[in-house]
Amino acid sequence: MNDSEGMYLLIETNGSKLWRLNYRVLGRYRTYAMGRYPEVTLQKVRDKKLEARRLIAEGIDPSEKKKMSARSSKMASDNKFRSLAEEYIRTLENKGYVPQTIDKNR
């Protein structure tokens, strides 16, 4: 079901309904996933479409930007885990645990 400017609702054989946007950037045709229907309303999808079109006009691929954002948030959470783990090991060292115990926890 088409809406406008390359945006459509993809209905799969299993019954799921997915918002998609077809666009062209740097000479390549791409598809941008914008969420599931009905969790993402038509108005929200149209707002996302406008944002994606703005990025495309600036020469930025919205799909790549979305992937990079996901990677950076994953890296931030990984760094948070690392810092918490290092703090835990320092706590064990300060409490005077034997080296074997600290190594097992590390």
N, CA and C of each residue as an Amber inpcrd file, in Angstrom:
protein
   318
   0.8520000  -1.1680000   0.0000000   0.0000000   0.0000000   0.0000000
   0.9020000   1.2360000   0.0000000   0.8530000   2.0180000  -1.0830000
   1.6890000   3.2040000  -1.2220000   1.0800000   4.4040000  -0.5200000
   1.9330000   5.2640000   0.0230000   1.4840000   6.5200000   0.6000000
   1.9130000   7.6630000  -0.3210000   3.1910000   8.0180000  -0.2900000
   3.7010000   9.0490000  -1.1930000   5.2120000   9.1000000  -1.1040000
   5.8390000   9.6200000  -2.1340000   7.2820000   9.8450000  -2.1770000
   8.0950000   8.6160000  -1.7920000   7.6640000   7.4420000  -2.2430000
   8.4100000   6.2170000  -1.9960000   8.0700000   5.5060000  -0.7050000
   7.1830000   6.0590000   0.1050000   6.8170000   5.4240000   1.3680000
   5.6500000   4.4720000   1.1410000   5.7170000   3.3000000   1.7950000
   4.6460000   2.3280000   1.6340000   4.5690000   1.4200000   2.8480000
   3.4630000   0.7010000   2.9220000   3.2430000  -0.2870000   3.9790000
   3.3890000  -1.6590000   3.3400000   4.4060000  -2.3970000   3.7490000
   4.6640000  -3.7320000   3.2220000   3.8960000  -4.7340000   4.0730000
   3.0410000  -5.5180000   3.4340000   2.2750000  -6.5500000   4.1420000
   2.8670000  -7.8940000   3.7350000   3.4680000  -8.5840000   4.6960000
   4.1280000  -9.8530000   4.4160000   3.1340000 -11.0050000   4.4910000
   3.5460000 -12.1630000   3.9960000   2.6540000 -13.3270000   3.9420000
   2.2540000 -13.8150000   5.3280000   3.0840000 -13.5460000   6.3430000
   2.7340000 -13.9700000   7.7040000   1.8040000 -12.9740000   8.3950000
   1.4430000 -11.8940000   7.6940000   0.4950000 -10.9210000   8.2270000
   1.1210000  -9.6920000   8.8580000   2.4440000  -9.6630000   9.0050000
   3.0730000  -8.4820000   9.6060000   3.0520000  -7.3190000   8.6190000
   2.9230000  -6.1200000   9.1680000   2.8370000  -4.9080000   8.3620000
   3.9960000  -3.9990000   8.7470000   4.8070000  -3.6250000   7.7500000
   6.0360000  -2.8940000   7.9920000   6.0840000  -1.6320000   7.1330000
   6.4470000  -0.5090000   7.7610000   6.6080000   0.7440000   7.0300000
   7.9800000   0.7530000   6.3700000   8.0130000   1.1130000   5.0800000
   9.2590000   1.1760000   4.3260000   9.2890000   2.4580000   3.4920000
  10.5080000   2.8820000   3.1730000  10.7100000   4.0440000   2.3050000
  11.7730000   3.6760000   1.2870000  11.4170000   3.7310000  -0.0040000
  12.3880000   3.5220000  -1.0710000  12.9630000   4.8750000  -1.4480000
  14.2720000   4.9250000  -1.6360000  14.9280000   6.1770000  -1.9980000
  16.1860000   5.8640000  -2.7930000  16.7710000   6.8840000  -3.3320000
  17.9990000   6.7240000  -4.0980000  19.0160000   7.7030000  -3.5510000
  20.1980000   7.1860000  -3.2380000  21.2720000   8.0390000  -2.7410000
  22.5770000   7.5390000  -3.3580000  23.3900000   8.4700000  -3.8280000
  24.6660000   8.1700000  -4.4750000  24.5090000   7.1550000  -5.6020000
  23.4020000   7.2780000  -6.3440000  23.1740000   6.4180000  -7.4990000
  22.6800000   5.0240000  -7.1990000  22.3880000   4.7330000  -5.9470000
  21.9200000   3.3990000  -5.5770000  20.5320000   3.4760000  -4.9740000
  19.7000000   2.5070000  -5.3120000  18.3780000   2.4130000  -4.7120000
  18.4950000   1.7030000  -3.3740000  17.8420000   2.2390000  -2.3740000
  17.9000000   1.6960000  -1.0260000  16.4870000   1.6470000  -0.4400000
  16.3270000   0.8820000   0.6360000  15.0650000   0.8130000   1.3670000
  15.3590000   1.0910000   2.8310000  14.5590000   1.9700000   3.4210000
  14.7170000   2.3830000   4.8140000  13.5400000   1.8390000   5.6120000
  13.8220000   1.0420000   6.6460000  12.7870000   0.4760000   7.5060000
  12.4260000   1.4990000   8.5780000  11.1180000   1.7790000   8.7280000
  10.6830000   2.8110000   9.6630000   9.7970000   2.2970000  10.7870000
   9.6140000   0.9930000  10.8870000   8.8580000   0.4510000  12.0130000
   7.7060000  -0.4340000  11.5910000   7.0400000  -0.9800000  12.5960000
   5.8920000  -1.8660000  12.3750000   4.5870000  -1.0960000  12.5480000
   3.6240000  -1.4830000  11.7450000   2.2790000  -0.9750000  11.9150000
   1.5660000  -1.9530000  12.8330000   0.8110000  -1.5820000  13.8050000
   0.3170000  -0.2650000  14.2010000   1.1270000   0.3990000  15.3080000
   2.2630000  -0.2010000  15.7300000   3.0560000   0.4260000  16.7920000
   3.5300000   1.8200000  16.3890000   3.8770000   1.9750000  15.1070000
   4.2940000   3.2710000  14.5830000   3.1480000   3.7960000  13.7320000
   2.5960000   4.9270000  14.1360000   1.4230000   5.4740000  13.4500000
   1.8080000   6.1240000  12.1260000   0.8170000   6.3780000  11.3050000
   1.0320000   7.0130000  10.0100000   1.6700000   8.3870000  10.1770000
   1.2480000   9.1460000  11.1590000   1.8150000  10.4840000  11.3700000
   3.2960000  10.4040000  11.7470000   3.6540000   9.4580000  12.6190000
   5.0620000   9.3020000  13.0030000   5.9080000   8.8780000  11.8060000
   5.3520000   7.9910000  10.9790000   6.0850000   7.5320000   9.7970000
   6.2730000   8.6780000   8.8120000   5.2670000   9.5120000   8.6490000
   5.4150000  10.6640000   7.7520000   6.4620000  11.6370000   8.2780000
   6.5370000  11.8070000   9.5950000   7.5870000  12.6530000  10.1720000
   8.9620000  12.0400000   9.9160000   9.0840000  10.7150000  10.0780000
  10.3460000  10.0320000   9.8050000  10.7170000  10.1700000   8.3320000
   9.7080000  10.1090000   7.4630000   9.9590000  10.2520000   6.0300000
  10.5260000  11.6330000   5.7240000   9.9550000  12.6630000   6.3220000
  10.4570000  14.0180000   6.1000000  11.9020000  14.1490000   6.5810000
  12.2010000  13.5670000   7.7290000  13.5640000  13.5990000   8.2570000
  14.5170000  12.8510000   7.3250000  14.0830000  11.6910000   6.8380000
  14.9160000  10.9150000   5.9200000  15.1470000  11.6780000   4.6230000
  14.1180000  12.3260000   4.1090000  14.2600000  13.1190000   2.8750000
  15.2200000  14.2870000   3.0880000  15.2010000  14.8800000   4.2810000
  16.1300000  15.9720000   4.5830000  17.5680000  15.4540000   4.5700000
  17.7870000  14.2750000   5.1740000  19.1190000  13.6760000   5.1860000
  19.5890000  13.3450000   3.7660000  18.6900000  12.8040000   2.9540000
  19.0310000  12.4570000   1.5770000  19.4270000  13.7080000   0.8030000
  18.7110000  14.7980000   1.0270000  19.0370000  16.0580000   0.3550000
  20.4250000  16.5510000   0.7420000  20.8670000  16.2240000   1.9530000
  22.2010000  16.6060000   2.4130000  23.2660000  15.5970000   1.9920000
  22.8390000  14.5200000   1.2970000  23.7810000  13.5040000   0.8290000
  24.0940000  12.4450000   1.8640000  23.2630000  12.3360000   2.8830000
  23.4640000  11.3540000   3.9520000  22.4700000  10.2170000   3.7590000
  22.9450000   8.9800000   3.8350000  22.0890000   7.8040000   3.7090000
  21.4070000   7.5510000   5.0570000  20.0690000   7.6500000   5.1400000
  19.3920000   7.4550000   6.4240000  19.5730000   6.0520000   7.0070000
  19.6500000   5.0330000   6.1620000  19.8580000   3.6670000   6.6640000
  21.2230000   3.5430000   7.3240000  22.2490000   4.1090000   6.6830000
  23.5960000   4.0570000   7.2530000  23.6790000   4.8470000   8.5510000
  22.9980000   5.9950000   8.5860000  22.9980000   6.7960000   9.8130000
  22.3570000   6.0150000  10.9600000  21.2740000   5.3000000  10.6630000
  20.5840000   4.4920000  11.6670000  21.5040000   3.3790000  12.1730000
  22.2430000   2.7260000  11.2590000  23.1700000   1.6620000  11.6480000
  24.3060000   2.2170000  12.5050000  24.8470000   3.3650000  12.1110000
  25.9390000   3.9720000  12.8720000  25.4760000   4.3640000  14.2670000
  24.2440000   4.8630000  14.3740000  23.6970000   5.2360000  15.6680000
  23.5660000   4.0040000  16.5700000  23.1050000   2.9030000  15.9930000
  22.9720000   1.6590000  16.7650000  24.3400000   1.1600000  17.2220000
  25.3340000   1.2450000  16.3280000  26.6840000   0.8070000  16.6960000
  27.2580000   1.6560000  17.8210000  27.0710000   2.9710000  17.7330000
  27.6430000   3.8470000  18.7580000  26.9730000   3.6270000  20.1160000
  25.6630000   3.3830000  20.1200000  25.0020000   3.1190000  21.4020000
  25.4490000   1.7810000  21.9720000  25.7040000   0.7820000  21.1020000
  26.2120000  -0.5070000  21.5720000  27.6090000  -0.3400000  22.1570000
  28.4440000   0.4540000  21.4690000  29.7880000   0.6920000  21.9810000
  29.7450000   1.4200000  23.3190000  28.8260000   2.3540000  23.4650000
  28.7050000   3.0730000  24.7370000  28.3070000   2.1300000  25.8550000
  27.3780000   1.2110000  25.5750000  26.9690000   0.2660000  26.6180000
  28.0950000  -0.7130000  26.9180000  28.8730000  -1.1140000  25.8900000
  30.0150000  -1.9960000  26.1280000  31.0430000  -1.2990000  27.0090000
  31.3070000  -0.0230000  26.7340000  32.2670000   0.7240000  27.5440000
  31.7700000   0.8750000  28.9790000  30.4760000   1.0280000  29.1470000
  29.9130000   1.1490000  30.4860000  30.1210000  -0.1600000  31.2460000
  29.8890000  -1.2920000  30.5810000  30.0930000  -2.5800000  31.2210000
  31.5500000  -2.7410000  31.6170000  32.4580000  -2.3590000  30.7060000
  33.8880000  -2.4890000  30.9890000  34.2720000  -1.6660000  32.2190000
  33.7920000  -0.4250000  32.2960000  34.1520000   0.4240000  33.4280000
  33.5800000  -0.1320000  34.7350000  32.3680000  -0.6790000  34.6920000
  31.7920000  -1.2980000  35.8940000  32.5810000  -2.5380000  36.3130000
  33.0050000  -3.3290000  35.3440000  33.7830000  -4.5200000  35.6600000
  35.1270000  -4.1500000  36.2730000  35.7730000  -3.1360000  35.7030000
  37.0540000  -2.7000000  36.2560000  36.8940000  -2.1520000  37.6770000
  35.8050000  -1.4410000  37.9060000  35.5310000  -0.9190000  39.2510000
  35.3250000  -2.0710000  40.2420000  34.6270000  -3.1130000  39.8110000
  34.3930000  -4.2800000  40.6520000  35.7140000  -4.9530000  41.0220000
  36.6000000  -5.1050000  40.0380000  37.9090000  -5.7210000  40.2960000
  38.7130000  -4.8660000  41.2790000  38.6780000  -3.5440000  41.1130000
  39.3790000  -2.6590000  42.0640000  38.8230000  -2.8160000  43.4720000
  37.5190000  -2.9810000  43.5830000  36.8930000  -3.1770000  44.8910000
  37.4010000  -4.4660000  45.5440000  37.4910000  -5.5290000  44.7360000
  38.0110000  -6.7930000  45.2720000  39.4580000  -6.6260000  45.7450000
  40.2510000  -5.9010000  44.9670000  41.6480000  -5.6750000  45.3450000
  41.7400000  -4.8670000  46.6360000  40.8980000  -3.8440000  46.7720000
  40.9100000  -2.9990000  47.9720000  40.4600000  -3.7660000  49.2110000
  39.5790000  -4.7540000  49.0260000  39.1090000  -5.5500000  50.1610000
  40.1320000  -6.6040000  50.5800000  41.1970000  -6.7770000  49.7920000
  42.2580000  -7.6950000  50.1750000  42.0470000  -9.1300000  49.7470000
  41.2650000  -9.3670000  48.7140000  41.0800000 -10.7280000  48.2090000
  42.3960000 -11.2460000  47.6470000  42.5700000 -12.5560000  47.6820000
  43.7930000 -13.1630000  47.1790000  43.8330000 -13.0490000  45.6470000
  45.0420000 -13.0210000  45.0760000  45.1760000 -12.8600000  43.6170000
  44.4130000 -13.8940000  42.7920000  44.3240000 -15.1390000  43.2990000
  43.6090000 -16.1720000  42.5430000  42.1220000 -15.8190000  42.3980000
  41.5450000 -15.3010000  43.4590000  40.1270000 -14.9090000  43.4200000
  39.9180000 -13.7440000  42.4640000  40.8220000 -12.7790000  42.5190000
  40.7180000 -11.6180000  41.6190000  40.8570000 -12.0620000  40.1570000
  41.7930000 -12.9950000  39.8910000  41.9730000 -13.4960000  38.5260000
  40.7210000 -14.2210000  38.0350000  40.1100000 -15.0140000  38.9060000
  38.8730000 -15.7340000  38.5080000  37.7680000 -14.7390000  38.1680000
  37.6420000 -13.6980000  38.9550000  36.6120000 -12.6870000  38.6870000
  36.9230000 -11.8720000  37.4260000  38.2010000 -11.6280000  37.2230000
  38.5990000 -10.8690000  36.0300000  38.2440000 -11.6670000  34.7830000
